[in-house]
Amino acid sequence: MDKIADVSAELTAFTTYLKVEKNASPHTVKEYVADITEFAAFMEQHQITGLDAVSYFQGRSFLAHLVKKGLSRRSIARKLSSLRSFYRYLMREERIAQNPFQMVTTPKLEKKLPTFLYPQEIQMLFELLDATTPLGQRDRVIFELLYGSGVRVSELVTIRTDAIDLSNGIVLVLGKGAKERYVPIGSYAMEAIRQYIKQGRAHLLAGRPDSGTLLLNYRGEPLSARSVRRVVDKYVQGAAVRLDVSPHTFRHTFATHMLNAGADLRTVQELLGHVNISTTQIYTHVTKERLRHVYDAAHPRAERGGKS
């Protein structure tokens, strides 16, 4: 077959495939483009004539190049994954005959367990919420949904008022890849949403055009993910809990507390909107560590390194 000289043309076709067929988010597409563009620069630097001319050894050479740049193992793994996907697409379109990155070994990722909050820390945060003010009512809804339903921040800020079914206690959220799913909400969240919609949200709108988005800022406009981070930071500082708490920490906390209370892994997977159960399984490591800690602290036969 002919050499593929124009990487940019193939990349344009690939991004269309990602958007149309894979329903990828703008952020995901942006990362793919950046990773493949970086490899195109590497090809030019090493005088590789086309995408079909890349060999396994050149793929390994690119891996060494990334390591030399001092990138984290997680960043390197993502870039290699982007290139594997790109080449799989090219093979599907019969532009190339083989995937040079298929056998390039991804660096083993350092095991990083998700951080979570203990029930007493959650309680400290909720005690700071002032449900007598419009913004306090909104913030209460933020925390009730983040912790009570485990939604992502990107899902939280796009929830619409007409997607909330308070009679059945469910909310329709728009997840990754534009996939919709229903998540249950508890009585505390339902009460908070009712009060906020009736009082706080109506006050924040104050006659302004209604976007239909549940969460609004003080100008009556849709709240951004960055603003949610600022809201969380404010209460975290006020409660004097650990400073490494982010909105995503509440998603981790939701999953950990569900599993600790006996929920099965498949249910938690569905609630979180994980495509693969392996993503959800990370939380079983968290709960196992917690059980080990409790056992070591409480059982008289748990003492390590005793005298022989």
TORKOL-4160 file (C-alpha; in steps of 0.2 Angstrom, whole numbers, padded with zeros to 4 digits, m for minus):
308
<pt num="1" X="0000" Y="0000" Z="0000"/>
<pt num="2" X="0005" Y="0018" Z="m0002"/>
<pt num="3" X="0015" Y="0027" Z="0012"/>
<pt num="4" X="0004" Y="0038" Z="0023"/>
<pt num="5" X="0012" Y="0055" Z="0022"/>
<pt num="6" X="m0002" Y="0066" Z="0029"/>
<pt num="7" X="m0004" Y="0061" Z="0047"/>
<pt num="8" X="m0015" Y="0076" Z="0050"/>
<pt num="9" X="m0028" Y="0070" Z="0038"/>
<pt num="10" X="m0029" Y="0053" Z="0046"/>
<pt num="11" X="m0030" Y="0062" Z="0063"/>
<pt num="12" X="m0044" Y="0072" Z="0057"/>
<pt num="13" X="m0054" Y="0057" Z="0051"/>
<pt num="14" X="m0050" Y="0048" Z="0068"/>
<pt num="15" X="m0057" Y="0063" Z="0078"/>
<pt num="16" X="m0073" Y="0062" Z="0068"/>
<pt num="17" X="m0074" Y="0043" Z="0072"/>
<pt num="18" X="m0071" Y="0047" Z="0090"/>
<pt num="19" X="m0085" Y="0060" Z="0091"/>
<pt num="20" X="m0098" Y="0051" Z="0080"/>
<pt num="21" X="m0095" Y="0033" Z="0083"/>
<pt num="22" X="m0087" Y="0033" Z="0100"/>
<pt num="23" X="m0097" Y="0047" Z="0107"/>
<pt num="24" X="m0081" Y="0053" Z="0115"/>
<pt num="25" X="m0081" Y="0069" Z="0126"/>
<pt num="26" X="m0072" Y="0085" Z="0120"/>
<pt num="27" X="m0059" Y="0083" Z="0133"/>
<pt num="28" X="m0055" Y="0065" Z="0128"/>
<pt num="29" X="m0054" Y="0070" Z="0110"/>
<pt num="30" X="m0042" Y="0084" Z="0115"/>
<pt num="31" X="m0031" Y="0072" Z="0124"/>
<pt num="32" X="m0030" Y="0060" Z="0109"/>
<pt num="33" X="m0026" Y="0074" Z="0097"/>
<pt num="34" X="m0012" Y="0080" Z="0108"/>
<pt num="35" X="m0004" Y="0062" Z="0110"/>
<pt num="36" X="m0005" Y="0058" Z="0092"/>
<pt num="37" X="0002" Y="0075" Z="0087"/>
<pt num="38" X="0017" Y="0072" Z="0099"/>
<pt num="39" X="0020" Y="0056" Z="0090"/>
<pt num="40" X="0019" Y="0064" Z="0073"/>
<pt num="41" X="0033" Y="0076" Z="0079"/>
<pt num="42" X="0043" Y="0061" Z="0085"/>
<pt num="43" X="0041" Y="0053" Z="0067"/>
<pt num="44" X="0047" Y="0069" Z="0059"/>
<pt num="45" X="0062" Y="0070" Z="0070"/>
<pt num="46" X="0067" Y="0052" Z="0067"/>
<pt num="47" X="0063" Y="0053" Z="0048"/>
<pt num="48" X="0049" Y="0040" Z="0048"/>
<pt num="49" X="0041" Y="0042" Z="0031"/>
<pt num="50" X="0023" Y="0037" Z="0036"/>
<pt num="51" X="0011" Y="0029" Z="0049"/>
<pt num="52" X="0013" Y="0012" Z="0040"/>
<pt num="53" X="0032" Y="0013" Z="0041"/>
<pt num="54" X="0032" Y="0013" Z="0060"/>
<pt num="55" X="0040" Y="m0003" Z="0067"/>
<pt num="56" X="0038" Y="m0011" Z="0085"/>
<pt num="57" X="0056" Y="m0005" Z="0088"/>
<pt num="58" X="0052" Y="0013" Z="0084"/>
<pt num="59" X="0037" Y="0011" Z="0096"/>
<pt num="60" X="0048" Y="0006" Z="0109"/>
<pt num="61" X="0060" Y="0020" Z="0105"/>
<pt num="62" X="0045" Y="0032" Z="0107"/>
<pt num="63" X="0042" Y="0024" Z="0124"/>
<pt num="64" X="0060" Y="0027" Z="0129"/>
<pt num="65" X="0058" Y="0045" Z="0123"/>
<pt num="66" X="0043" Y="0048" Z="0135"/>
<pt num="67" X="0053" Y="0041" Z="0149"/>
<pt num="68" X="0068" Y="0052" Z="0146"/>
<pt num="69" X="0056" Y="0067" Z="0146"/>
<pt num="70" X="0052" Y="0062" Z="0164"/>
<pt num="71" X="0033" Y="0059" Z="0162"/>
<pt num="72" X="0024" Y="0050" Z="0175"/>
<pt num="73" X="0020" Y="0031" Z="0171"/>
<pt num="74" X="0001" Y="0036" Z="0171"/>
<pt num="75" X="0004" Y="0049" Z="0157"/>
<pt num="76" X="0015" Y="0037" Z="0147"/>
<pt num="77" X="0002" Y="0024" Z="0148"/>
<pt num="78" X="m0011" Y="0036" Z="0142"/>
<pt num="79" X="m0001" Y="0041" Z="0127"/>
<pt num="80" X="0003" Y="0023" Z="0122"/>
<pt num="81" X="m0016" Y="0019" Z="0124"/>
<pt num="82" X="m0020" Y="0033" Z="0112"/>
<pt num="83" X="m0008" Y="0027" Z="0099"/>
<pt num="84" X="m0015" Y="0009" Z="0101"/>
<pt num="85" X="m0032" Y="0015" Z="0098"/>
<pt num="86" X="m0027" Y="0026" Z="0083"/>
<pt num="87" X="m0018" Y="0012" Z="0075"/>
<pt num="88" X="m0033" Y="0000" Z="0078"/>
<pt num="89" X="m0044" Y="0013" Z="0069"/>
<pt num="90" X="m0031" Y="0013" Z="0054"/>
<pt num="91" X="m0031" Y="m0006" Z="0053"/>
<pt num="92" X="m0050" Y="m0006" Z="0053"/>
<pt num="93" X="m0050" Y="0006" Z="0039"/>
<pt num="94" X="m0037" Y="m0004" Z="0030"/>
<pt num="95" X="m0025" Y="0010" Z="0030"/>
<pt num="96" X="m0011" Y="m0001" Z="0038"/>
<pt num="97" X="m0007" Y="m0019" Z="0040"/>
<pt num="98" X="m0001" Y="m0020" Z="0058"/>
<pt num="99" X="m0001" Y="m0011" Z="0075"/>
<pt num="100" X="0016" Y="m0007" Z="0080"/>
<pt num="101" X="0010" Y="m0002" Z="0098"/>
<pt num="102" X="0001" Y="m0018" Z="0101"/>
<pt num="103" X="0016" Y="m0027" Z="0109"/>
<pt num="104" X="0024" Y="m0011" Z="0117"/>
<pt num="105" X="0023" Y="m0014" Z="0135"/>
<pt num="106" X="0014" Y="m0001" Z="0146"/>
<pt num="107" X="0024" Y="0004" Z="0161"/>
<pt num="108" X="0016" Y="m0004" Z="0177"/>
<pt num="109" X="0006" Y="0009" Z="0186"/>
<pt num="110" X="0009" Y="0013" Z="0204"/>
<pt num="111" X="m0005" Y="0007" Z="0214"/>
<pt num="112" X="m0014" Y="0023" Z="0221"/>
<pt num="113" X="m0029" Y="0019" Z="0231"/>
<pt num="114" X="m0043" Y="0032" Z="0231"/>
<pt num="115" X="m0045" Y="0044" Z="0246"/>
<pt num="116" X="m0061" Y="0044" Z="0255"/>
<pt num="117" X="m0069" Y="0053" Z="0270"/>
<pt num="118" X="m0075" Y="0044" Z="0286"/>
<pt num="119" X="m0093" Y="0046" Z="0291"/>
<pt num="120" X="m0088" Y="0059" Z="0305"/>
<pt num="121" X="m0079" Y="0070" Z="0293"/>
<pt num="122" X="m0094" Y="0070" Z="0281"/>
<pt num="123" X="m0105" Y="0075" Z="0296"/>
<pt num="124" X="m0093" Y="0089" Z="0300"/>
<pt num="125" X="m0095" Y="0096" Z="0283"/>
<pt num="126" X="m0114" Y="0094" Z="0283"/>
<pt num="127" X="m0115" Y="0103" Z="0299"/>
<pt num="128" X="m0107" Y="0119" Z="0291"/>
<pt num="129" X="m0121" Y="0121" Z="0278"/>
<pt num="130" X="m0133" Y="0135" Z="0281"/>
<pt num="131" X="m0150" Y="0130" Z="0274"/>
<pt num="132" X="m0157" Y="0148" Z="0278"/>
<pt num="133" X="m0148" Y="0156" Z="0263"/>
<pt num="134" X="m0150" Y="0153" Z="0244"/>
<pt num="135" X="m0132" Y="0149" Z="0242"/>
<pt num="136" X="m0132" Y="0138" Z="0257"/>
<pt num="137" X="m0147" Y="0129" Z="0251"/>
<pt num="138" X="m0138" Y="0126" Z="0234"/>
<pt num="139" X="m0122" Y="0120" Z="0243"/>
<pt num="140" X="m0132" Y="0108" Z="0253"/>
<pt num="141" X="m0139" Y="0100" Z="0236"/>
<pt num="142" X="m0121" Y="0099" Z="0230"/>
<pt num="143" X="m0115" Y="0089" Z="0245"/>
<pt num="144" X="m0131" Y="0078" Z="0245"/>
<pt num="145" X="m0129" Y="0073" Z="0227"/>
<pt num="146" X="m0110" Y="0071" Z="0227"/>
<pt num="147" X="m0110" Y="0060" Z="0243"/>
<pt num="148" X="m0128" Y="0053" Z="0242"/>
<pt num="149" X="m0127" Y="0048" Z="0223"/>
<pt num="150" X="m0108" Y="0047" Z="0219"/>
<pt num="151" X="m0110" Y="0057" Z="0203"/>
<pt num="152" X="m0096" Y="0065" Z="0194"/>
<pt num="153" X="m0094" Y="0084" Z="0195"/>
<pt num="154" X="m0096" Y="0085" Z="0176"/>
<pt num="155" X="m0113" Y="0076" Z="0179"/>
<pt num="156" X="m0118" Y="0086" Z="0193"/>
<pt num="157" X="m0117" Y="0103" Z="0185"/>
<pt num="158" X="m0127" Y="0097" Z="0170"/>
<pt num="159" X="m0142" Y="0090" Z="0180"/>
<pt num="160" X="m0158" Y="0099" Z="0174"/>
<pt num="161" X="m0173" Y="0102" Z="0185"/>
<pt num="162" X="m0184" Y="0092" Z="0172"/>
<pt num="163" X="m0172" Y="0077" Z="0175"/>
<pt num="164" X="m0176" Y="0075" Z="0193"/>
<pt num="165" X="m0191" Y="0064" Z="0198"/>
<pt num="166" X="m0193" Y="0067" Z="0217"/>
<pt num="167" X="m0209" Y="0056" Z="0218"/>
<pt num="168" X="m0198" Y="0041" Z="0214"/>
<pt num="169" X="m0181" Y="0047" Z="0221"/>
<pt num="170" X="m0171" Y="0047" Z="0205"/>
<pt num="171" X="m0161" Y="0059" Z="0194"/>
<pt num="172" X="m0156" Y="0057" Z="0176"/>
<pt num="173" X="m0138" Y="0061" Z="0173"/>
<pt num="174" X="m0127" Y="0063" Z="0158"/>
<pt num="175" X="m0111" Y="0053" Z="0160"/>
<pt num="176" X="m0095" Y="0050" Z="0151"/>
<pt num="177" X="m0097" Y="0047" Z="0132"/>
<pt num="178" X="m0114" Y="0056" Z="0133"/>
<pt num="179" X="m0121" Y="0040" Z="0141"/>
<pt num="180" X="m0137" Y="0044" Z="0151"/>
<pt num="181" X="m0141" Y="0034" Z="0167"/>
<pt num="182" X="m0153" Y="0035" Z="0182"/>
<pt num="183" X="m0146" Y="0037" Z="0199"/>
<pt num="184" X="m0156" Y="0036" Z="0215"/>
<pt num="185" X="m0156" Y="0050" Z="0228"/>
<pt num="186" X="m0160" Y="0048" Z="0246"/>
<pt num="187" X="m0173" Y="0057" Z="0257"/>
<pt num="188" X="m0160" Y="0070" Z="0263"/>
<pt num="189" X="m0156" Y="0074" Z="0245"/>
<pt num="190" X="m0174" Y="0075" Z="0240"/>
<pt num="191" X="m0178" Y="0087" Z="0255"/>
<pt num="192" X="m0163" Y="0098" Z="0250"/>
<pt num="193" X="m0168" Y="0099" Z="0232"/>
<pt num="194" X="m0186" Y="0103" Z="0236"/>
<pt num="195" X="m0181" Y="0117" Z="0247"/>
<pt num="196" X="m0168" Y="0124" Z="0235"/>
<pt num="197" X="m0180" Y="0124" Z="0220"/>
<pt num="198" X="m0194" Y="0132" Z="0229"/>
<pt num="199" X="m0183" Y="0145" Z="0238"/>
<pt num="200" X="m0165" Y="0147" Z="0234"/>
<pt num="201" X="m0165" Y="0143" Z="0216"/>
<pt num="202" X="m0180" Y="0155" Z="0213"/>
<pt num="203" X="m0171" Y="0169" Z="0223"/>
<pt num="204" X="m0155" Y="0166" Z="0212"/>
<pt num="205" X="m0165" Y="0167" Z="0196"/>
<pt num="206" X="m0174" Y="0183" Z="0202"/>
<pt num="207" X="m0183" Y="0185" Z="0185"/>
<pt num="208" X="m0168" Y="0181" Z="0174"/>
<pt num="209" X="m0170" Y="0168" Z="0160"/>
<pt num="210" X="m0170" Y="0150" Z="0166"/>
<pt num="211" X="m0157" Y="0139" Z="0158"/>
<pt num="212" X="m0166" Y="0124" Z="0166"/>
<pt num="213" X="m0149" Y="0119" Z="0175"/>
<pt num="214" X="m0152" Y="0114" Z="0193"/>
<pt num="215" X="m0137" Y="0122" Z="0200"/>
<pt num="216" X="m0135" Y="0141" Z="0198"/>
<pt num="217" X="m0122" Y="0154" Z="0203"/>
<pt num="218" X="m0126" Y="0170" Z="0212"/>
<pt num="219" X="m0130" Y="0178" Z="0195"/>
<pt num="220" X="m0143" Y="0165" Z="0191"/>
<pt num="221" X="m0131" Y="0156" Z="0178"/>
<pt num="222" X="m0127" Y="0138" Z="0177"/>
<pt num="223" X="m0113" Y="0133" Z="0190"/>
<pt num="224" X="m0097" Y="0127" Z="0183"/>
<pt num="225" X="m0086" Y="0112" Z="0189"/>
<pt num="226" X="m0073" Y="0125" Z="0194"/>
<pt num="227" X="m0085" Y="0134" Z="0205"/>
<pt num="228" X="m0090" Y="0117" Z="0213"/>
<pt num="229" X="m0072" Y="0115" Z="0217"/>
<pt num="230" X="m0072" Y="0132" Z="0226"/>
<pt num="231" X="m0088" Y="0128" Z="0236"/>
<pt num="232" X="m0080" Y="0111" Z="0242"/>
<pt num="233" X="m0064" Y="0120" Z="0246"/>
<pt num="234" X="m0073" Y="0133" Z="0257"/>
<pt num="235" X="m0082" Y="0120" Z="0268"/>
<pt num="236" X="m0066" Y="0108" Z="0269"/>
<pt num="237" X="m0056" Y="0123" Z="0276"/>
<pt num="238" X="m0071" Y="0127" Z="0288"/>
<pt num="239" X="m0072" Y="0110" Z="0294"/>
<pt num="240" X="m0053" Y="0108" Z="0296"/>
<pt num="241" X="m0053" Y="0091" Z="0288"/>
<pt num="242" X="m0039" Y="0085" Z="0277"/>
<pt num="243" X="m0034" Y="0097" Z="0263"/>
<pt num="244" X="m0033" Y="0084" Z="0249"/>
<pt num="245" X="m0052" Y="0083" Z="0248"/>
<pt num="246" X="m0059" Y="0087" Z="0231"/>
<pt num="247" X="m0077" Y="0085" Z="0223"/>
<pt num="248" X="m0071" Y="0068" Z="0217"/>
<pt num="249" X="m0067" Y="0063" Z="0235"/>
<pt num="250" X="m0086" Y="0062" Z="0238"/>
<pt num="251" X="m0088" Y="0049" Z="0223"/>
<pt num="252" X="m0074" Y="0039" Z="0231"/>
<pt num="253" X="m0082" Y="0040" Z="0248"/>
<pt num="254" X="m0099" Y="0035" Z="0241"/>
<pt num="255" X="m0092" Y="0019" Z="0234"/>
<pt num="256" X="m0082" Y="0015" Z="0249"/>
<pt num="257" X="m0096" Y="0018" Z="0261"/>
<pt num="258" X="m0108" Y="0008" Z="0250"/>
<pt num="259" X="m0096" Y="m0007" Z="0249"/>
<pt num="260" X="m0093" Y="m0006" Z="0268"/>
<pt num="261" X="m0112" Y="m0007" Z="0271"/>
<pt num="262" X="m0113" Y="m0023" Z="0261"/>
<pt num="263" X="m0118" Y="m0017" Z="0243"/>
<pt num="264" X="m0112" Y="m0029" Z="0230"/>
<pt num="265" X="m0099" Y="m0024" Z="0217"/>
<pt num="266" X="m0110" Y="m0025" Z="0202"/>
<pt num="267" X="m0123" Y="m0013" Z="0210"/>
<pt num="268" X="m0109" Y="0000" Z="0214"/>
<pt num="269" X="m0103" Y="m0002" Z="0196"/>
<pt num="270" X="m0120" Y="0003" Z="0189"/>
<pt num="271" X="m0122" Y="0017" Z="0201"/>
<pt num="272" X="m0106" Y="0025" Z="0197"/>
<pt num="273" X="m0108" Y="0022" Z="0178"/>
<pt num="274" X="m0092" Y="0012" Z="0176"/>
<pt num="275" X="m0091" Y="0003" Z="0160"/>
<pt num="276" X="m0079" Y="m0010" Z="0167"/>
<pt num="277" X="m0080" Y="m0018" Z="0184"/>
<pt num="278" X="m0061" Y="m0018" Z="0185"/>
<pt num="279" X="m0063" Y="0001" Z="0188"/>
<pt num="280" X="m0075" Y="m0002" Z="0202"/>
<pt num="281" X="m0064" Y="m0015" Z="0210"/>
<pt num="282" X="m0051" Y="m0003" Z="0216"/>
<pt num="283" X="m0064" Y="0001" Z="0230"/>
<pt num="284" X="m0063" Y="m0016" Z="0237"/>
<pt num="285" X="m0044" Y="m0013" Z="0240"/>
<pt num="286" X="m0049" Y="0002" Z="0251"/>
<pt num="287" X="m0062" Y="m0008" Z="0261"/>
<pt num="288" X="m0050" Y="m0022" Z="0263"/>
<pt num="289" X="m0037" Y="m0010" Z="0270"/>
<pt num="290" X="m0050" Y="m0003" Z="0282"/>
<pt num="291" X="m0054" Y="m0020" Z="0288"/>
<pt num="292" X="m0036" Y="m0024" Z="0291"/>
<pt num="293" X="m0034" Y="m0008" Z="0301"/>
<pt num="294" X="m0049" Y="m0011" Z="0311"/>
<pt num="295" X="m0043" Y="m0029" Z="0315"/>
<pt num="296" X="m0026" Y="m0024" Z="0319"/>
<pt num="297" X="m0032" Y="m0011" Z="0331"/>
<pt num="298" X="m0046" Y="m0021" Z="0339"/>
<pt num="299" X="m0041" Y="m0039" Z="0340"/>
<pt num="300" X="m0029" Y="m0045" Z="0354"/>
<pt num="301" X="m0021" Y="m0058" Z="0342"/>
<pt num="302" X="m0018" Y="m0046" Z="0328"/>
<pt num="303" X="m0002" Y="m0039" Z="0335"/>
<pt num="304" X="0012" Y="m0041" Z="0323"/>
<pt num="305" X="0030" Y="m0045" Z="0326"/>
<pt num="306" X="0027" Y="m0054" Z="0343"/>
<pt num="307" X="0040" Y="m0063" Z="0353"/>
<pt num="308" X="0043" Y="m0081" Z="0347"/>
